[in-house]
Amino acid sequence: MFSVSDTIVAIATPSGRGGIGVVRVSGSEAASIARRLLTHRGALEPRYATRTKIRLTAPDRGDGGPPARSAFATGAFDHVVATYFPAPASYTGDDVLELSAHGSPVVLHAIVMAAVACGARLAEPGEFTLRAFLNGRIDLMQAEAVADLIDAATPLQARAAFDQLDGTLTRAIAAIDATLFDLIARLEASVDFPGEGYHFVEPAALAHAIDELRARTEALLTDARRGRLIREGLQIAIVGEPNVGKSSLFNALVGSSRAIVTDVPGTTRDLITEVVDVDGLRVTLVDTAGLRDTQDPVEIEGVERSRQAVAVSDLILVIVDRSQARPALDEIRQLSGYKRLIVSNKTDLPAAWDDPDAVGVSARTGAGLEELRRRIVEALDVDLLRDRPAITNIRHITLVERAHQALGRARAAALAEGGAMSEEFILADLSVAREALEEISGRRAPEDLLAHIFSRFCIGK
């Protein structure tokens, strides 16, 4: 794992040019680095934005080390807004210096290198949030919510991440853990005084208490399916015969010319995907190869991939050309076993047939697209996902399931042999349940787990 005693620095804003960019410094030397880099006289007032200048070439280290390497000439400066957050009232819990400068990647890189020349170290991915976790500013669930919030592609995903960052899941897990801890303490007291015959909780009361705990974990697990759908999103496959307008419809729903459209059958040979926001839900659209019998080995592979995409999709849009004869391909008829919508494309052309159950659209003119989106939302039951779930992360779900199963075994042990079974057997399962809850919050988290979680963060967060 990373060292937590040194001072780290990184660009905290996304790569590329912008109006401003932020460089973050965290550690015990943050104030010292500020004094050496900034022209502001005296100490920075805590939590107060100070407009000043920063040297883009650092002064001599003072330890005989090499001077800072920079493309800027000695004496180059940039205007910045510096804000100093002394520990522990900062994002990381350490002293933090945030420098808002012009958003040129060259300028921001020069600021970082100047801070390194003054003794800072380049931060690793997620290292700022890791320090916040290690310093007790947030728990592991909230740290993971930070990454989810950064990755959110829809308002619904952002709202779910905001809730977890605000501690919704933290409070739910803490309430279960507190009750479980009290139950374990009373059982341990019974074990400590076997000769006196003391039982600090009777078998029937113990089973009832475990039932209440299982009801809470069951509620979280019931919520988990909605949570995973919000966090991971859904997949919609667009399928049909060649030249019915699948790629044109894909482009229309995406809002850009993402897929190549030609009059040549079999233009799409591979899967093309794009993430879109469907009424607040993250949806991956998949444009597939046309379903037909072919001898072309490349097209055969494309058709096979289309079948695989259909098998794992939450909804199938079966595109048909209503200006031509009705499709008769067996593979399209076999799609009736999936959740699907029939979409009759090319309504701008004279109709050769009509299907009242199909959604009529014209990918070329855009007619019918709003109705198609409404029908997609209806088919996906998006309204069921409006309430923000408490649990969305697969790691959390897996550990809650482990705790739920352990509580079930503990309940069975509490009622076994008419309640005469030793409390030690019940304690073993209750301890497993509590360990799972502690792993969710991070109080019992192995080092390799922390390294894995924080490695998915961007540098500077």
C-alpha positions in Angstrom: 0.0 0.0 0.0 0.9 3.7 -0.2 2.9 5.6 2.4 0.6 7.9 4.3 3.4 10.0 5.9 4.7 11.9 2.9 3.1 14.8 1.0 1.4 14.0 -2.3 0.4 16.1 -5.3 -1.7 15.6 -8.4 -3.9 17.4 -10.9 -7.5 17.0 -9.5 -9.4 18.1 -12.7 -9.9 16.0 -15.8 -7.2 15.9 -18.5 -7.5 18.4 -21.3 -7.8 22.2 -21.6 -10.3 24.2 -19.6 -11.0 27.5 -18.1 -9.4 26.5 -14.8 -7.6 23.4 -13.5 -7.0 22.4 -9.9 -3.8 20.9 -8.4 -4.2 19.3 -5.0 -1.4 18.9 -2.4 -2.0 16.8 0.7 0.3 16.0 3.6 2.3 17.6 6.4 4.5 19.7 4.0 1.5 21.3 2.2 1.9 24.6 4.1 5.7 24.6 3.6 5.3 24.0 -0.2 2.7 26.8 -0.4 5.2 29.2 1.2 7.9 28.3 -1.3 5.8 28.3 -4.4 3.4 31.3 -3.8 4.2 35.0 -3.8 1.7 35.6 -1.1 3.4 36.9 2.0 2.7 35.2 5.3 0.6 32.1 6.0 -2.5 31.4 4.0 -5.7 32.0 6.0 -7.4 28.6 6.5 -10.4 27.8 4.3 -10.1 31.2 2.6 -9.6 31.6 -1.1 -6.5 33.8 -1.7 -5.6 35.2 -5.1 -1.9 35.2 -5.6 0.8 34.1 -8.0 2.7 30.8 -8.2 6.2 30.2 -9.5 6.2 27.7 -12.4 9.8 26.9 -11.6 10.5 25.9 -8.0 13.2 27.5 -6.0 16.3 25.6 -5.1 15.5 22.6 -2.9 18.1 23.7 -0.3 19.4 20.2 0.1 21.9 20.2 -2.8 19.4 18.3 -5.0 19.0 19.1 -8.7 17.0 22.1 -9.6 13.4 21.7 -10.9 13.1 20.7 -14.6 10.7 23.0 -16.4 9.9 24.2 -19.9 9.4 27.7 -18.4 12.1 30.2 -17.9 13.2 31.2 -14.4 10.8 33.8 -13.0 7.7 32.5 -14.9 4.5 32.9 -12.9 0.8 32.1 -13.2 -2.2 33.7 -11.4 -3.9 31.2 -9.0 -6.4 31.0 -6.3 -4.9 29.2 -3.3 -7.0 27.6 -0.6 -5.5 26.0 2.5 -7.3 23.4 4.6 -5.4 22.5 7.8 -5.9 19.0 9.3 -8.2 17.5 10.3 -10.9 19.6 8.6 -10.0 18.7 5.0 -11.0 16.1 2.4 -8.1 13.8 3.3 -7.8 14.6 7.0 -4.3 15.9 6.3 -3.2 19.4 5.6 -4.4 20.2 2.0 -3.5 22.9 -0.4 -5.7 23.4 -3.5 -4.4 25.6 -6.3 -6.9 26.8 -9.0 -4.9 27.9 -12.0 -5.5 28.4 -15.7 -6.6 25.1 -17.2 -3.7 24.5 -19.6 -2.2 21.0 -19.2 1.2 22.6 -19.6 0.7 25.0 -16.8 -0.9 22.4 -14.5 2.0 20.0 -15.1 4.5 22.7 -14.4 2.8 23.4 -11.0 2.9 19.7 -10.2 6.6 19.4 -11.0 7.3 22.5 -9.0 5.6 21.0 -6.0 7.6 17.8 -6.5 10.8 19.8 -6.6 9.7 21.2 -3.2 9.4 17.7 -1.7 6.0 16.3 -2.7 5.5 12.9 -4.4 3.2 12.2 -7.3 0.0 10.7 -6.0 -1.2 7.3 -7.1 -4.8 6.7 -8.3 -7.3 7.1 -5.4 -4.6 8.1 -2.9 -6.4 11.2 -1.7 -9.6 9.3 -1.0 -7.6 6.5 0.6 -6.2 9.0 3.1 -9.7 10.2 3.8 -10.7 6.7 4.6 -7.6 5.9 6.7 -8.0 9.2 8.6 -11.6 8.4 9.5 -13.1 11.1 7.3 -15.2 8.6 5.4 -15.8 4.8 5.6 -15.2 2.4 2.8 -18.7 2.5 1.5 -18.6 6.3 1.1 -15.2 6.0 -0.5 -16.6 3.7 -3.1 -19.5 6.1 -3.6 -17.0 8.8 -4.6 -15.9 6.6 -7.5 -19.5 5.8 -8.4 -20.3 9.5 -8.4 -17.4 10.3 -10.7 -18.5 7.5 -13.1 -22.2 8.4 -13.0 -23.6 8.7 -16.5 -27.2 9.5 -15.6 -29.0 11.6 -12.9 -30.4 8.5 -11.3 -26.9 7.0 -10.9 -25.6 10.3 -9.5 -28.5 10.5 -7.0 -27.8 6.9 -5.8 -24.1 7.7 -5.3 -24.9 11.0 -3.5 -27.1 9.1 -1.0 -24.4 6.6 -0.3 -21.8 9.3 0.0 -24.2 11.0 2.5 -24.1 7.8 4.6 -27.5 6.2 3.7 -26.0 2.7 3.5 -23.5 3.5 6.3 -26.4 4.1 8.7 -28.3 1.0 7.6 -25.3 -1.3 8.1 -24.3 0.5 11.3 -27.8 -0.1 12.8 -27.7 -3.9 11.9 -24.2 -4.1 13.3 -25.1 -2.4 16.6 -27.9 -4.8 17.2 -25.7 -7.7 16.3 -23.0 -6.6 18.6 -25.4 -6.3 21.5 -26.6 -9.9 20.8 -23.1 -11.2 20.6 -22.1 -9.5 23.9 -25.0 -11.1 25.8 -24.3 -14.5 24.3 -20.6 -14.2 25.3 -21.6 -13.3 28.8 -23.6 -16.5 29.0 -20.6 -18.4 27.8 -18.4 -16.7 30.4 -20.6 -17.9 33.2 -21.5 -21.5 32.4 -21.3 -22.8 35.9 -23.8 -20.3 37.3 -26.4 -21.2 34.7 -26.9 -17.6 33.6 -28.6 -17.1 30.2 -28.6 -13.4 29.3 -30.9 -14.2 26.3 -33.4 -17.0 26.1 -33.6 -19.2 22.9 -37.0 -17.9 21.8 -36.0 -14.3 22.3 -32.7 -15.0 20.6 -34.4 -16.5 17.5 -36.8 -13.5 17.4 -33.9 -11.0 17.6 -32.1 -12.9 14.7 -35.4 -12.8 12.7 -35.4 -9.0 13.0 -31.8 -8.8 11.8 -32.6 -11.1 8.9 -35.6 -8.9 8.0 -33.2 -6.0 7.7 -30.7 -7.8 5.6 -33.5 -9.2 3.4 -34.8 -5.7 2.8 -31.3 -4.7 1.6 -31.1 -7.7 -0.7 -34.5 -7.1 -2.1 -33.4 -3.6 -2.9 -30.2 -4.8 -4.5 -31.6 -5.8 -7.9 -32.9 -2.2 -8.4 -29.5 -0.9 -7.2 -27.5 -3.0 -9.6 -29.7 -2.0 -12.5 -29.2 1.7 -11.6 -25.4 1.3 -11.1 -24.6 -1.0 -14.0 -27.5 -0.1 -16.3 -29.4 -2.2 -18.9 -28.7 -3.4 -22.4 -30.9 -3.2 -25.4 -30.1 -5.1 -28.6 -31.3 -3.8 -32.0 -31.8 -6.8 -34.3 -33.5 -7.6 -37.6 -32.8 -8.6 -41.2 -30.2 -6.7 -43.3 -31.2 -3.2 -44.6 -34.3 -2.7 -42.4 -32.7 0.4 -40.9 -31.1 -1.0 -37.7 -28.0 1.2 -37.8 -30.1 4.2 -38.9 -32.4 3.7 -35.8 -29.3 3.2 -33.6 -27.9 6.5 -34.8 -31.2 8.3 -34.3 -31.5 7.0 -30.7 -27.9 7.8 -29.9 -28.1 11.3 -31.5 -25.1 11.0 -33.7 -23.8 9.0 -36.8 -22.2 6.3 -34.7 -22.8 3.4 -37.1 -22.1 3.3 -40.8 -25.3 3.3 -42.9 -25.3 2.1 -46.6 -27.6 0.4 -49.0 -25.3 -2.7 -49.1 -26.7 -5.6 -47.0 -24.4 -6.8 -44.3 -22.6 -3.5 -43.7 -22.6 -4.0 -40.0 -20.3 -7.0 -39.3 -19.6 -6.5 -35.6 -21.4 -5.2 -32.5 -21.5 -1.4 -32.1 -22.4 -0.1 -28.6 -23.2 3.3 -27.2 -24.4 4.3 -23.7 -27.4 6.6 -23.6 -29.7 8.0 -20.9 -33.2 6.6 -21.2 -35.4 8.5 -18.8 -32.6 8.7 -16.2 -31.5 5.1 -16.6 -28.1 4.1 -18.1 -28.8 2.0 -21.2 -26.2 0.4 -23.5 -27.6 0.2 -27.0 -26.1 -2.6 -29.2 -26.4 -2.4 -33.0 -26.0 -5.9 -34.3 -25.3 -7.6 -37.7 -28.3 -8.4 -39.8 -29.8 -11.8 -39.2 -29.7 -13.9 -42.4 -28.3 -17.1 -43.9 -24.8 -16.3 -45.3 -21.7 -18.1 -46.5 -19.4 -15.1 -45.7 -17.2 -16.3 -42.7 -17.0 -12.7 -41.4 -20.7 -12.2 -41.6 -21.3 -15.6 -40.0 -19.3 -14.4 -37.0 -21.2 -11.2 -36.9 -24.5 -13.1 -36.8 -23.2 -15.3 -34.0 -22.3 -12.2 -32.0 -25.7 -10.8 -32.6 -27.2 -14.0 -31.0 -24.9 -13.6 -28.0 -25.9 -10.0 -27.5 -29.6 -11.0 -27.7 -29.1 -13.7 -25.0 -27.8 -11.2 -22.4 -29.9 -8.2 -23.3 -32.8 -6.9 -21.1 -34.8 -5.8 -24.1 -34.8 -6.6 -27.8 -35.8 -4.1 -30.5 -36.9 -6.2 -33.5 -36.7 -3.9 -36.5 -38.8 -4.7 -39.6 -39.2 -2.8 -42.8 -42.9 -2.2 -43.3 -42.3 -0.9 -46.8 -41.3 -4.4 -47.8 -42.8 -7.9 -47.5 -43.3 -9.2 -44.0 -40.1 -10.9 -42.6 -40.2 -14.6 -42.7 -36.8 -15.5 -41.2 -37.1 -18.2 -38.6 -34.5 -16.5 -36.3 -36.6 -13.4 -36.0 -39.7 -15.5 -35.1 -37.6 -17.2 -32.4 -37.0 -13.9 -30.7 -40.6 -14.1 -29.3 -39.1 -15.9 -26.3 -37.4 -12.6 -25.2 -38.7 -9.4 -23.8 -39.0 -7.4 -27.1 -40.6 -4.6 -29.0 -41.5 -4.9 -32.7 -40.4 -1.6 -34.4 -41.7 -1.1 -38.0 -39.3 1.3 -39.6 -39.6 3.5 -42.7 -43.0 4.9 -42.0 -42.1 7.7 -44.4 -42.5 5.2 -47.3 -45.8 3.5 -48.5 -46.7 0.6 -46.2 -46.8 -2.9 -47.6 -48.4 -4.2 -44.4 -49.4 -3.0 -41.0 -49.1 -4.4 -37.5 -51.1 -2.5 -34.8 -48.8 -3.9 -32.0 -45.6 -2.6 -33.7 -44.2 0.8 -32.9 -44.1 2.8 -36.2 -41.0 5.0 -36.7 -38.9 6.6 -39.4 -35.3 6.6 -38.5 -34.7 9.0 -41.5 -37.2 11.7 -40.4 -37.4 11.0 -36.7 -41.1 10.4 -36.7 -42.3 8.1 -33.9 -39.0 8.2 -32.0 -40.6 9.8 -28.9 -43.3 7.1 -28.8 -40.6 4.5 -29.2 -38.7 5.9 -26.2 -41.9 5.9 -24.2 -42.5 2.3 -25.0 -38.9 1.4 -24.1 -39.3 3.0 -20.7 -42.6 1.1 -20.2 -41.0 -2.2 -21.2 -38.0 -1.7 -18.9 -40.2 -0.8 -15.9 -38.0 2.3 -15.4 -40.7 3.7 -13.0 -39.9 0.9 -10.6 -36.3 2.3 -10.3 -37.4 5.8 -9.2 -36.8 5.3 -5.5 -33.1 5.4 -4.8 -31.8 2.1 -3.5 -29.6 1.9 -0.4 -27.3 -0.8 -1.9 -25.9 -0.9 -5.5 -22.4 -2.3 -5.2 -21.9 -6.0 -6.0 -19.2 -6.2 -3.3 -21.7 -4.9 -0.7 -24.4 -7.2 -2.0 -22.2 -10.3 -1.8 -21.2 -9.5 1.8 -24.8 -8.7 2.9 -25.8 -12.1 1.4 -23.0 -13.7 3.5 -24.3 -12.1 6.6 -27.9 -13.0 5.8 -26.9 -16.7 5.4 -24.9 -16.7 8.6 -27.8 -15.3 10.5 -30.0 -18.1 9.1 -27.6 -20.7 10.4 -27.5 -18.9 13.8 -31.3 -19.0 14.0 -31.4 -22.7 13.2 -28.7 -23.3 15.9 -30.7 -21.2 18.5 -33.8 -23.4 18.1 -32.0 -26.8 17.7 -32.4 -29.4 20.4 -35.2 -27.4 21.9 -32.9 -24.4 22.5 -30.4 -26.5 24.4 -27.5 -26.1 22.0 -24.4 -24.3 23.4 -24.2 -20.6 22.7 -20.8 -21.1 21.3 -22.3 -22.6 18.1 -24.6 -19.7 17.7 -21.8 -17.2 18.4 -19.7 -18.7 15.6 -22.3 -17.9 13.0 -23.1 -14.5 14.4 -19.5 -13.6 14.3 -19.3 -14.5 10.6 -22.2 -12.2 10.0 -20.6 -9.4 11.9 -17.3 -9.9 10.1 -19.1 -9.5 6.7 -20.7 -6.2 7.9 -17.3 -4.9 9.1 -15.8 -5.8 5.7 -18.5 -3.6 4.0 -17.7 -0.6 6.1 -13.9 -1.2 5.9 -13.3 -1.8 9.6 -12.1 -5.3 8.6 -10.6 -4.9 5.1 -7.5 -6.7 4.0 -4.8 -4.6 2.3 -5.2 -6.2 -1.1 -8.9 -5.3 -1.1 -8.2 -1.7 -0.3 -5.5 -1.6 -3.1 -8.1 -3.1 -5.6 -10.8 -0.6 -4.6 -8.7 2.5 -4.8 -6.8 1.5 -7.9 -10.0 2.2 -10.0 -10.1 5.8 -8.9 -8.6 8.5 -11.1 -5.4 10.2 -10.1 -6.1 13.3 -8.1 -9.2 11.9 -6.3 
